[in-house]
């Protein structure tokens, strides 16, 4: 029964994707052929509207077929026209579905930094490009050490994306652990956290710097799966009993709000201490949330 349900949901999501992608790509074509600032600003609401409708239908399908109980606590003042940096722990591709469900039409459309290879995903790759999602090489430290130009290429792509984001309400999403949590990765890192990998502050500091102080706040999201880390097939097949989510709004410290040079060791150290403090609290939150729904002012 679970496999049949997952297949049905998958087919409906594909149909939903095609229905919304066609008008989105038509608007994107006009935007690409007429690369004027006023055309881009006029096209953006149409593009984000199509994306938000797509997310809303996908969310309705999950709510209808999954049977999953979502316990969500929002300790934040959310604005649909805000400018946010959204940070979250990362365990599964289900995280993205959860984030879209929690934030759709409550804050600006989430924009992720994507691996360059994802541009070639049928239909979705072009949709992400049309929505100005930044595509990055995601090179390892060893690759960048051999060829520093690779790192500069990624930073230039991020800078161009953030320049576009200054013109529109935006929520820039970053999984700062850099990869999905697994027990093997946790052990290999000798992570000091019980439920998390070590946070990486480089991408966060670069976004804050590139946005030129235009971010309102950080939305710190903690996602817990009391039944174990699920796959998308598990979610679509009705095998995820509960998902707990906690959203905290955090101000960007004044001494970090201007970003700073990635080559300045003192600045990097301050960013890392700030991230480590958030991760200490997130790890404690996760310990509680894996046992029961998180307490807070807006549980639903």
C-alpha positions as a Python dict, from the first residue, in 0.01 Angstrom:
ca = {
    (1, 'X'): (0, 0, 0),
    (2, 'X'): (287, 239, 84),
    (3, 'X'): (454, 182, -254),
    (4, 'X'): (126, 241, -438),
    (5, 'X'): (64, 561, -242),
    (6, 'X'): (418, 686, -309),
    (7, 'X'): (378, 616, -683),
    (8, 'X'): (48, 805, -695),
    (9, 'X'): (192, 1108, -513),
    (10, 'X'): (501, 1105, -737),
    (11, 'X'): (287, 1104, -1054),
    (12, 'X'): (74, 1391, -922),
    (13, 'X'): (386, 1593, -830),
    (14, 'X'): (525, 1541, -1181),
    (15, 'X'): (197, 1660, -1335),
    (16, 'X'): (194, 1959, -1102),
    (17, 'X'): (553, 2040, -1200),
    (18, 'X'): (477, 2033, -1571),
    (19, 'X'): (163, 2245, -1532),
    (20, 'X'): (350, 2518, -1346),
    (21, 'X'): (682, 2494, -1530),
    (22, 'X'): (543, 2578, -1874),
    (23, 'X'): (416, 2931, -1792),
    (24, 'X'): (719, 2989, -1568),
    (25, 'X'): (959, 2909, -1851),
    (26, 'X'): (760, 3128, -2092),
    (27, 'X'): (805, 3428, -1862),
    (28, 'X'): (1171, 3334, -1813),
    (29, 'X'): (1223, 3338, -2190),
    (30, 'X'): (1095, 3696, -2211),
    (31, 'X'): (1318, 3788, -1918),
    (32, 'X'): (1620, 3635, -2093),
    (33, 'X'): (1549, 3796, -2432),
    (34, 'X'): (1494, 4141, -2278),
    (35, 'X'): (1763, 4164, -2009),
    (36, 'X'): (1654, 4503, -1880),
    (37, 'X'): (1624, 4581, -1511),
    (38, 'X'): (1260, 4694, -1540),
    (39, 'X'): (1168, 4378, -1733),
    (40, 'X'): (1338, 4164, -1467),
    (41, 'X'): (1157, 4343, -1187),
    (42, 'X'): (822, 4301, -1367),
    (43, 'X'): (886, 3932, -1438),
    (44, 'X'): (997, 3837, -1088),
    (45, 'X'): (648, 3844, -924),
    (46, 'X'): (509, 3625, -1203),
    (47, 'X'): (795, 3376, -1167),
    (48, 'X'): (777, 3358, -788),
    (49, 'X'): (396, 3336, -802),
    (50, 'X'): (417, 3029, -1025),
    (51, 'X'): (677, 2872, -794),
    (52, 'X'): (468, 2941, -483),
    (53, 'X'): (159, 2788, -645),
    (54, 'X'): (365, 2479, -735),
    (55, 'X'): (483, 2450, -372),
    (56, 'X'): (129, 2500, -240),
    (57, 'X'): (-8, 2214, -452),
    (58, 'X'): (281, 1984, -357),
    (59, 'X'): (222, 2065, 10),
    (60, 'X'): (-150, 1990, -25),
    (61, 'X'): (-65, 1652, -181),
    (62, 'X'): (170, 1566, 106),
    (63, 'X'): (-90, 1672, 363),
    (64, 'X'): (-357, 1465, 188),
    (65, 'X'): (-165, 1142, 133),
    (66, 'X'): (122, 1122, 383),
    (67, 'X'): (-67, 1124, 713),
    (68, 'X'): (237, 1294, 868),
    (69, 'X'): (177, 1513, 1175),
    (70, 'X'): (367, 1842, 1152),
    (71, 'X'): (440, 2013, 1485),
    (72, 'X'): (574, 2357, 1398),
    (73, 'X'): (682, 2628, 1640),
    (74, 'X'): (761, 2972, 1497),
    (75, 'X'): (939, 3206, 1737),
    (76, 'X'): (981, 3478, 1474),
    (77, 'X'): (804, 3769, 1309),
    (78, 'X'): (772, 3654, 948),
    (79, 'X'): (730, 3904, 666),
    (80, 'X'): (643, 3813, 310),
    (81, 'X'): (846, 4112, 188),
    (82, 'X'): (1144, 4054, 417),
    (83, 'X'): (1509, 3983, 345),
    (84, 'X'): (1624, 3673, 533),
    (85, 'X'): (1911, 3433, 558),
    (86, 'X'): (1760, 3093, 643),
    (87, 'X'): (1983, 2834, 811),
    (88, 'X'): (1886, 2475, 891),
    (89, 'X'): (2029, 2139, 988),
    (90, 'X'): (2031, 1889, 702),
    (91, 'X'): (1939, 1521, 729),
    (92, 'X'): (1732, 1432, 422),
    (93, 'X'): (1588, 1567, 97),
    (94, 'X'): (1264, 1578, 298),
    (95, 'X'): (1413, 1886, 468),
    (96, 'X'): (1341, 2090, 155),
    (97, 'X'): (976, 1982, 147),
    (98, 'X'): (948, 2073, 517),
    (99, 'X'): (1104, 2416, 468),
    (100, 'X'): (875, 2492, 174),
    (101, 'X'): (567, 2385, 373),
    (102, 'X'): (662, 2598, 674),
    (103, 'X'): (759, 2914, 486),
    (104, 'X'): (562, 2921, 160),
    (105, 'X'): (384, 3260, 126),
    (106, 'X'): (495, 3355, 478),
    (107, 'X'): (839, 3479, 371),
    (108, 'X'): (984, 3536, 24),
    (109, 'X'): (1048, 3233, -196),
    (110, 'X'): (1338, 3027, -63),
    (111, 'X'): (1637, 3034, -294),
    (112, 'X'): (1903, 2767, -255),
    (113, 'X'): (2266, 2757, -365),
    (114, 'X'): (2263, 2455, -596),
    (115, 'X'): (2530, 2228, -736),
    (116, 'X'): (2601, 2320, -1098),
    (117, 'X'): (2511, 1967, -1213),
    (118, 'X'): (2150, 2021, -1101),
    (119, 'X'): (2099, 2264, -1388),
    (120, 'X'): (2056, 1954, -1608),
    (121, 'X'): (1767, 1810, -1406),
    (122, 'X'): (1478, 1794, -1657),
    (123, 'X'): (1238, 2089, -1629),
    (124, 'X'): (1341, 2179, -1274),
    (125, 'X'): (1692, 2286, -1374),
    (126, 'X'): (1556, 2549, -1611),
    (127, 'X'): (1297, 2656, -1354),
    (128, 'X'): (1569, 2708, -1091),
    (129, 'X'): (1772, 2908, -1343),
    (130, 'X'): (1469, 3123, -1427),
    (131, 'X'): (1416, 3194, -1058),
    (132, 'X'): (1779, 3310, -1021),
    (133, 'X'): (1890, 3022, -801),
    (134, 'X'): (2271, 3041, -793),
    (135, 'X'): (2454, 2740, -939),
    (136, 'X'): (2786, 2663, -771),
    (137, 'X'): (3069, 2421, -841),
    (138, 'X'): (3085, 2315, -474),
    (139, 'X'): (3454, 2231, -503),
    (140, 'X'): (3647, 2060, -224),
    (141, 'X'): (3927, 2234, -38),
    (142, 'X'): (4176, 2008, -214),
    (143, 'X'): (4043, 2103, -558),
    (144, 'X'): (4055, 2474, -471),
    (145, 'X'): (4409, 2437, -334),
    (146, 'X'): (4516, 2289, -668),
    (147, 'X'): (4327, 2554, -867),
    (148, 'X'): (4229, 2867, -669),
    (149, 'X'): (4035, 2996, -970),
    (150, 'X'): (3762, 2741, -892),
    (151, 'X'): (3692, 2905, -555),
    (152, 'X'): (3690, 3252, -709),
    (153, 'X'): (3444, 3130, -973),
    (154, 'X'): (3197, 3015, -706),
    (155, 'X'): (3233, 3339, -509),
    (156, 'X'): (3165, 3541, -824),
    (157, 'X'): (2850, 3338, -892),
    (158, 'X'): (2734, 3404, -534),
    (159, 'X'): (2812, 3775, -566),
    (160, 'X'): (2610, 3808, -888),
    (161, 'X'): (2314, 3626, -731),
    (162, 'X'): (2320, 3844, -419),
    (163, 'X'): (2327, 4159, -633),
    (164, 'X'): (2002, 4046, -796),
    (165, 'X'): (1854, 3961, -458),
    (166, 'X'): (1901, 4318, -334),
    (167, 'X'): (1622, 4433, -569),
    (168, 'X'): (1357, 4190, -444),
    (169, 'X'): (1230, 4037, -120),
    (170, 'X'): (1438, 3725, -72),
    (171, 'X'): (1509, 3433, 160),
    (172, 'X'): (1853, 3286, 92),
    (173, 'X'): (1870, 2926, 216),
    (174, 'X'): (2192, 2765, 340),
    (175, 'X'): (2251, 2419, 485),
    (176, 'X'): (2564, 2521, 671),
    (177, 'X'): (2674, 2166, 754),
    (178, 'X'): (2753, 2137, 383),
    (179, 'X'): (2611, 1787, 348),
    (180, 'X'): (2340, 1562, 490),
    (181, 'X'): (2393, 1416, 837),
    (182, 'X'): (2482, 1047, 860),
    (183, 'X'): (2635, 857, 1151),
    (184, 'X'): (2942, 787, 935),
    (185, 'X'): (3002, 1154, 856),
    (186, 'X'): (2940, 1243, 1219),
    (187, 'X'): (3205, 997, 1334),
    (188, 'X'): (3454, 1097, 1064),
    (189, 'X'): (3429, 1461, 1172),
    (190, 'X'): (3452, 1379, 1542),
    (191, 'X'): (3166, 1628, 1568),
    (192, 'X'): (3120, 1772, 1919),
    (193, 'X'): (2740, 1772, 1868),
    (194, 'X'): (2510, 1478, 1933),
    (195, 'X'): (2280, 1526, 1634),
    (196, 'X'): (2466, 1764, 1403),
    (197, 'X'): (2771, 1795, 1184),
    (198, 'X'): (3004, 2089, 1234),
    (199, 'X'): (2870, 2417, 1087),
    (200, 'X'): (3066, 2597, 819),
    (201, 'X'): (3065, 2975, 849),
    (202, 'X'): (3225, 3069, 516),
    (203, 'X'): (2909, 3072, 305),
    (204, 'X'): (2713, 3256, 573),
    (205, 'X'): (2972, 3530, 604),
    (206, 'X'): (2988, 3568, 226),
    (207, 'X'): (2609, 3608, 187),
    (208, 'X'): (2595, 3864, 468),
    (209, 'X'): (2882, 4054, 310),
    (210, 'X'): (2743, 4035, -46),
    (211, 'X'): (2396, 4149, 60),
    (212, 'X'): (2550, 4472, 184),
    (213, 'X'): (2368, 4483, 517),
    (214, 'X'): (2032, 4434, 344),
    (215, 'X'): (1929, 4127, 545),
    (216, 'X'): (1660, 4176, 811),
    (217, 'X'): (1749, 3874, 1021),
    (218, 'X'): (1852, 3510, 1029),
    (219, 'X'): (1581, 3244, 1052),
    (220, 'X'): (1738, 2949, 1233),
    (221, 'X'): (1540, 2631, 1157),
    (222, 'X'): (1572, 2304, 1347),
    (223, 'X'): (1410, 1996, 1189),
    (224, 'X'): (1363, 1674, 1387),
    (225, 'X'): (1235, 1334, 1269),
    (226, 'X'): (1135, 1138, 1582),
    (227, 'X'): (1077, 826, 1372),
    (228, 'X'): (1423, 837, 1212),
    (229, 'X'): (1571, 1010, 908),
    (230, 'X'): (1323, 957, 620),
    (231, 'X'): (1354, 954, 243),
    (232, 'X'): (1116, 1130, 7),
    (233, 'X'): (967, 790, -77),
    (234, 'X'): (901, 735, 293),
    (235, 'X'): (717, 1068, 311),
    (236, 'X'): (511, 1008, -3),
    (237, 'X'): (436, 652, 106),
    (238, 'X'): (294, 756, 443),
    (239, 'X'): (580, 612, 650),
    (240, 'X'): (677, 931, 839),
    (241, 'X'): (458, 959, 1151),
    (242, 'X'): (573, 1302, 1272),
    (243, 'X'): (802, 1593, 1189),
    (244, 'X'): (890, 1858, 1448),
    (245, 'X'): (1013, 2202, 1343),
    (246, 'X'): (1137, 2498, 1544),
    (247, 'X'): (1203, 2840, 1385),
    (248, 'X'): (1396, 3101, 1579),
    (249, 'X'): (1460, 3454, 1455),
    (250, 'X'): (1813, 3572, 1528),
    (251, 'X'): (1958, 3915, 1476),
    (252, 'X'): (2288, 3938, 1294),
    (253, 'X'): (2547, 4063, 1547),
    (254, 'X'): (2648, 4422, 1483),
    (255, 'X'): (3016, 4333, 1450),
    (256, 'X'): (2927, 4079, 1178),
    (257, 'X'): (2653, 4265, 990),
    (258, 'X'): (2899, 4403, 738),
    (259, 'X'): (3027, 4059, 651),
    (260, 'X'): (3398, 4099, 614),
    (261, 'X'): (3694, 3972, 423),
    (262, 'X'): (3713, 3596, 391),
    (263, 'X'): (4091, 3639, 422),
    (264, 'X'): (4067, 3810, 763),
    (265, 'X'): (4129, 3543, 1026),
    (266, 'X'): (3976, 3749, 1307),
    (267, 'X'): (3652, 3797, 1111),
    (268, 'X'): (3637, 3428, 1022),
    (269, 'X'): (3691, 3336, 1385),
    (270, 'X'): (3408, 3564, 1502),
    (271, 'X'): (3170, 3415, 1246),
    (272, 'X'): (3267, 3063, 1349),
    (273, 'X'): (3210, 3136, 1719),
    (274, 'X'): (2866, 3278, 1636),
    (275, 'X'): (2776, 2971, 1430),
    (276, 'X'): (2908, 2734, 1698),
    (277, 'X'): (2688, 2907, 1958),
    (278, 'X'): (2381, 2858, 1740),
    (279, 'X'): (2472, 2493, 1685),
    (280, 'X'): (2513, 2433, 2060),
    (281, 'X'): (2156, 2553, 2113),
    (282, 'X'): (2027, 2366, 1807),
    (283, 'X'): (2178, 2041, 1932),
    (284, 'X'): (2001, 2082, 2267),
    (285, 'X'): (1674, 2167, 2088),
    (286, 'X'): (1706, 1857, 1871),
    (287, 'X'): (1756, 1636, 2175),
    (288, 'X'): (1424, 1760, 2317),
    (289, 'X'): (1239, 1760, 1984),
    (290, 'X'): (1326, 1399, 1910),
    (291, 'X'): (1137, 1307, 2226),
    (292, 'X'): (833, 1536, 2198),
    (293, 'X'): (698, 1840, 2008),
    (294, 'X'): (897, 2157, 2083),
    (295, 'X'): (729, 2405, 2320),
    (296, 'X'): (677, 2756, 2192),
    (297, 'X'): (442, 3044, 2109),
    (298, 'X'): (302, 2912, 1781),
    (299, 'X'): (268, 2536, 1765),
    (300, 'X'): (53, 2391, 1489),
}
